[in-house]
Amino acid sequence: MDALAELIRSLPDGAVVVDPDVIEAYRYDWSREPGAGTPVAVVRPGDAAQVQATVQWAAEHRVPVVPRGAGSGLSGGSSAVDGGIVLSLERMRAVEIDPDCQTATVEPGALNAEVKLAAGEHDLWYPPDPSSYEICSIGGNVATNAGGLCCVKYGVTTDYVLGLDVVLADGTLVTLGGQRIKDVAGLSLLKLFVGSEGTLGIVTRAILRLVPAQAVASTVVATFAEVDAAARAVVSMRRGLRPSMLELMDRTSINAVEDYRSMGLDRSAGAMLVVQSDAPGAARAEEVATVEAACADAGATAVFLTDDPDEGELFVEARRAAFPAIGARGAVMLEDVGAAVPLLPELLASIASIAQEHDVEIPVVAHAGDGNTHPIIVYDETDPDATKRAGAAFDAVMAAAIELGGTITGEHGVGRTKRSALPAQLGEDVMALSRRVKSALDPDGILNPGAVL
Ligand SMILES: Cc1cc2nc3c(=O)[nH]c(=O)nc-3n(C[C@H](O)[C@H](O)[C@H](O)COP(=O)(O)OP(=O)(O)OC[C@H]3O[C@@H](n4cnc5c(N)ncnc54)[C@H](O)[C@@H]3O)c2cc1C
């Protein structure tokens, strides 16, 4: 391809990779979305000017561009496209902390964990904490508006984005926001790009808000005979509280983690809640007591409290290990549906009936305090009938969430795996508005075609 030779010439040596073996590793994200195509090249720019040059080239030659952070996405958002390029931001990883402004200025390829570490050196904290924080990039977090375990109290990625540099579909670089905590000048374009999944522009720099380091938390772990009882405990404690973590694992996910890496969890439990409080002073004891009472009232079989951060962290690690542990049981289709917190018991009941109806196994872990569940459909991909039933269950779970006024995705994004269900949630008018925004910013549709819309 002559055009590709032109791109190779215009960028530094090694920035454009055409080796098929390397390209293969950039075709999929963690979802292994089956529709992933084969790109003509992987482009790994070293700075924003090289991103601009690449996008200008792509615009001129109408080549699809799939932005990619660390490829930990769970909805096929960075699946490659046939004939396109994968624009991997992995080499752009600078992190600069400004302790006076309490901000981090970050290049998109920096991992979430690297930002936390750099902030920690100044006694500051970057709260958004997807379970994948050690393997996902800030660019990917911004593009998916990633959530995580402490969102129940501290909010999601968008709550910490003060500024972005974005390369638009024609190669123009715009700077939105800055280190200002308050800024309402002009339309709120900054937030338009958060959660846009690489379809509207490419993030080349983010200015993130930091907060003082978090206090060491106390951890309550409660087990229940049935998942419904655990869900009712969540609803009850969320009436008056915002604990700093409120996570749920069901029986199958507990056992999957135990099979994967024995951690001494109670295999007989129908569900387990891991709740943390980082409330200051006397408020801590009050919050913990309310959590314990809510669990006991909902029929907990055991309630355990620890103020030892290492002991607490073991349970959080068990929760974080759930995806890889369940993934080790077979092929998976991973859901991310959510509903208003009081409807959590109904949502979980619907998921259980869908599993029964379609004869599939659906373990559930959840950021329960946010009403955000991850039903994980496990199936045998060598069996066509099992694959068909898993696909039907995947669609049914999204339909059940919509039926409850909920969402098909709380944090992973629509990507390619949930695209077909989006109109049912948003409705035709909002879909049409979304398409108008997309075509205003990317009239030739070169940015991440096939994702979201
Ligand atoms: C074990 C595991 C646990 C997880 N737990 C959570 C969790 O608790 N909460 C959560 O929210 N997610 C979770 N995820 C999902 C995933 O880690 C997040 O979606 C994360 O934000 C993706 O970041 P990434 O760098 O890997 O992005 P990628 O997967 O590379 O890309 C994700 C999307 O962002 C776009 N993109 C990437 N970089 C840019 C950029 N610079 N500019 C524009 N667009 C860009 C891509 O095109 C794609 O649409 C988990 C994943 C795994 C594997």
The ligand as a Tripos MOL2 file, in Angstrom:
@<TRIPOS>MOLECULE
LIG
   53    58     1     0     0
SMALL
NO_CHARGES

@<TRIPOS>ATOM
      1 C1         -9.7660   -8.1690   35.0140 C.3       1 LIG1
      2 C2        -10.4680   -6.9290   34.5400 C.ar      1 LIG1
      3 C3        -11.1910   -6.1750   35.4650 C.ar      1 LIG1
      4 C4        -11.8310   -4.9930   35.0470 C.ar      1 LIG1
      5 N1        -12.5020   -4.2500   35.9870 N.ar      1 LIG1
      6 C5        -13.0650   -3.0790   35.6150 C.ar      1 LIG1
      7 C6        -13.7260   -2.2580   36.5690 C.ar      1 LIG1
      8 O1        -13.7960   -2.5890   37.7610 O.2       1 LIG1
      9 N2        -14.2770   -1.0980   36.1410 N.ar      1 LIG1
     10 C7        -14.1980   -0.7050   34.8340 C.ar      1 LIG1
     11 O2        -14.7010    0.3730   34.4940 O.2       1 LIG1
     12 N3        -13.5970   -1.4610   33.9080 N.ar      1 LIG1
     13 C8        -13.0220   -2.6310   34.2570 C.ar      1 LIG1
     14 N4        -12.4000   -3.4020   33.3190 N.ar      1 LIG1
     15 C9        -12.4430   -2.9970   31.9040 C.3       1 LIG1
     16 C10       -11.2530   -2.1710   31.3780 C.3       1 LIG1
     17 O3        -10.0840   -2.3600   32.1450 O.3       1 LIG1
     18 C11       -11.6390   -0.6870   31.2990 C.3       1 LIG1
     19 O4        -12.6750   -0.5200   30.3620 O.3       1 LIG1
     20 C12       -10.4730    0.2480   30.9520 C.3       1 LIG1
     21 O5        -10.9160    1.5790   31.0600 O.3       1 LIG1
     22 C13        -9.9150    0.0260   29.5490 C.3       1 LIG1
     23 O6         -8.6640    0.6830   29.4520 O.3       1 LIG1
     24 P1         -7.5890    0.2420   28.3580 P.3       1 LIG1
     25 O7         -6.4360    1.1540   28.4600 O.co2     1 LIG1
     26 O8         -7.2810   -1.1960   28.4850 O.co2     1 LIG1
     27 O9         -8.3870    0.5580   27.0370 O.3       1 LIG1
     28 P2         -8.6410   -0.2930   25.7210 P.3       1 LIG1
     29 O10        -9.2630   -1.5990   26.0600 O.co2     1 LIG1
     30 O11        -7.4110   -0.3170   24.9100 O.co2     1 LIG1
     31 O12        -9.7210    0.6320   24.9960 O.3       1 LIG1
     32 C14       -10.9910    0.8520   25.5730 C.3       1 LIG1
     33 C15       -11.7340    1.9000   24.7360 C.3       1 LIG1
     34 O13       -11.0920    3.1520   24.8560 O.3       1 LIG1
     35 C16       -10.6880    3.6710   23.5760 C.3       1 LIG1
     36 N5         -9.4050    4.3420   23.8240 N.ar      1 LIG1
     37 C17        -8.3080    3.8450   24.4550 C.ar      1 LIG1
     38 N6         -7.3660    4.8090   24.5540 N.ar      1 LIG1
     39 C18        -7.8790    5.9320   23.9880 C.ar      1 LIG1
     40 C19        -7.3960    7.2540   23.7860 C.ar      1 LIG1
     41 N7         -6.1940    7.6430   24.1910 N.pl3     1 LIG1
     42 N8         -8.2030    8.1480   23.1460 N.ar      1 LIG1
     43 C20        -9.4370    7.7890   22.7270 C.ar      1 LIG1
     44 N9         -9.9370    6.5460   22.8870 N.ar      1 LIG1
     45 C21        -9.1690    5.6430   23.5110 C.ar      1 LIG1
     46 C22       -10.6120    2.4370   22.6810 C.3       1 LIG1
     47 O14       -10.8120    2.7760   21.3290 O.3       1 LIG1
     48 C23       -11.7490    1.5980   23.2390 C.3       1 LIG1
     49 O15       -12.9790    2.0470   22.7130 O.3       1 LIG1
     50 C24       -11.7610   -4.5810   33.6880 C.ar      1 LIG1
     51 C25       -11.0260   -5.3550   32.7830 C.ar      1 LIG1
     52 C26       -10.3880   -6.4940   33.1920 C.ar      1 LIG1
     53 C27        -9.5930   -7.2700   32.1850 C.3       1 LIG1
@<TRIPOS>BOND
     1     1     2 1
     2     2     3 ar
     3     2    52 ar
     4     3     4 ar
     5     4     5 ar
     6     4    50 ar
     7     5     6 ar
     8     6     7 ar
     9     6    13 1
    10     7     8 2
    11     7     9 ar
    12     9    10 ar
    13    10    11 2
    14    10    12 ar
    15    12    13 ar
    16    13    14 ar
    17    14    15 1
    18    14    50 ar
    19    15    16 1
    20    16    17 1
    21    16    18 1
    22    18    19 1
    23    18    20 1
    24    20    21 1
    25    20    22 1
    26    22    23 1
    27    23    24 1
    28    24    25 2
    29    24    26 1
    30    24    27 1
    31    27    28 1
    32    28    29 2
    33    28    30 1
    34    28    31 1
    35    31    32 1
    36    32    33 1
    37    33    34 1
    38    33    48 1
    39    34    35 1
    40    35    36 1
    41    35    46 1
    42    36    37 ar
    43    36    45 ar
    44    37    38 ar
    45    38    39 ar
    46    39    40 ar
    47    39    45 ar
    48    40    41 1
    49    40    42 ar
    50    42    43 ar
    51    43    44 ar
    52    44    45 ar
    53    46    47 1
    54    46    48 1
    55    48    49 1
    56    50    51 ar
    57    51    52 ar
    58    52    53 1
@<TRIPOS>SUBSTRUCTURE
     1 LIG1         1 GROUP 0 **** ****
